[in-house]
Amino acid sequence: MVQHPPRWHPLLAAVETSVGEWHMIDSLDREYGRIRLVRLNGEPKYRVEFKGTLLGYGGSLRGSCERIHRELVRRSAPASRIGWEPERK
């Protein structure tokens, strides 16, 4: 079996504050997301929020952490870089 070196994953940023609730914490100890285990139509789901805005519901804690982290990365990119082209001379 191939061994891969450990890699960082957004799940490592999740701090369980109470049973069934996680806060996503950045490197400066600021909260940027929340995940809460809830029942939706009788099914267990993870309620996913980014800075107080509901992103949706996930089926796994791992996927929910990834979703919040992708949103952090997407919103951290400068808006001017989206569709950016070099200045022509």
N, C-alpha and C positions, 0 to 999 in steps of 0.2 A: 504494500500500500504506500502511495506517495504521501510524504509529509510536507505540508506547506507551513511556512513561518506564520506566526499569529499576525493578524491584520486588525486595524481599528475598524469598528463598525458603529453606526449611530446608536445601536442598542446600548453601548457603553456610556452614552450621555444620558440615559434614562435613569432617574433616581426614583425609587418607589417611596412615596411619601406616606401612603397608607395602603391598606389592602385594596388592590385593583385600581390604583391611581399612580401614574408616573409623571414626573416633570422632566422635560428635556433641558439640560443645563449646559451652557457653552463654557469655553475655557476661562472665562472671567466670572464664572458662577452666576450668570444671568439666565433666567428662564426664557426659553424661546418657544416652548411647546408643551402641551399636556395631552396625556392619553388616559382615558378612563374606561374601565371594563364595565359595560352596560348590557342590558338585554334589549334587543330590538326585534319585535315580532316573535318573542319567545326564544330567540337565538342569541348566544353570547357574541358581542361585537366590541371592538375597540373604538371609542369615540376619539377622533383625532383633531386637535386644535393647534393652530400656529398663531402665537401671540394673540389669543382670544378669538380668532376667526375659525369657525368650523370648516375643516377640509373634507370631512366625510367620516365613514366608518370602515374599519379594517377587519380582516379576519384573523390576523396574527399580530402579536406584539412586535415582532421583528419587522414586518412590513409596515406597520404603523410608524415605527421609529424612522424607517427609511423615507417614508412619505414626508414627515415633518422636516427631516434633514434636507431632502431635495428642495423643499420650499425655502428653507433658510439659504441654501446656496443660490437658488434662482433669484431670490430677492436681494441678495448681497452683490450680485453682478451689476456693474454700472449700466444704466439704461442706454447710455450712448453706445455700448458695445453690441447691443442687439442690432443686427443688420449693419454693423460697422463696415465701412470700406475705407481703405487708405485715401488720403487726400491726393488728388491728381494735380500735377504741376504742368 
